[in-house]
Amino acid sequence: MTIGFRILNRQRAVSADLVARFAALPVANVSDSMSRMTAGGPRLTRMHRDGVLAGPALTVKARPGDNLMLHKAIDMAVPGDVIVVDAGGDLTNSLMGELMLAYAIKRGVAGFVLNGAIRDADQFVAMNLPVFAAGITHRGPYKDGPGEINVPIAIDGMVIHPGDLMLGDSDGVLAVPYEAAEEVYARTAAKQDAEAKQMAAIEAGTNDRSWVDAALKRLGCAMPDMI
């Protein structure tokens, strides 16, 4: 098997039930529950109008500006998949446009994360499939390969394995490792409950802010007596 030009089968994927549960949670809170150590980077920008990205990753490693393997990944995808492409972040040539997007919607693809560019940007807004990409360019792609499908990839230090959970909202994109997804969900659900109680206290005017001065004193900050 040729390293760099190969297609593998995905061996595992997060369940549809888990995807649905995570889709109701803010990405920021999921990120906090992963110690704020994982992110796809600020270049990954929402290209759709609104809505949440959630689904198991079908990974693609592509040569910058080439979308042959992305085409094949759309053919391979099962409904609910999020196709995640590491194309090196190059913005010279787009990876996909309106026609590929329409075909992906017909195939039931849940969304895309592209470390590269799109074109036909207005249609991405109009069709409104969740898509995050690094940029936009009118220049089209090549279709020569090489590339790989269903191998581990990385975007801005965020490692994605096939079948990991991909999430995205207006705050950005996050990958949750398959083997840790249930634990991360439990932590995030607990954080959601705590924040709901804190919001209720804010609205009631009973929110405890004593932790701010306690932290400043612990850290040795000089403060005037009247504070």
Buried (B, 14 or more C-beta within 10 A) or exposed (E): EEEEEBBEEBEEBBEEEBBEBBBEBBBBBBBBBBEEEBBBBEBBBBBBEEBBBBBBBBBBBBBBBBBBBBBBBBEBBBEBBBBBBBBBBBBEBBBBBBEBBBBBEEBEBBBBBBBBBBBBBEBBBEBBBBBBBBBBBEEBBEEEBBBBBBBEBBBBEBEBBBBBBBBBBEBBBBBBBBEBBBEBBEBBBEBBEEEEEEEEEEEEEEEEEEEEEEEEEEEEEEEEEEE
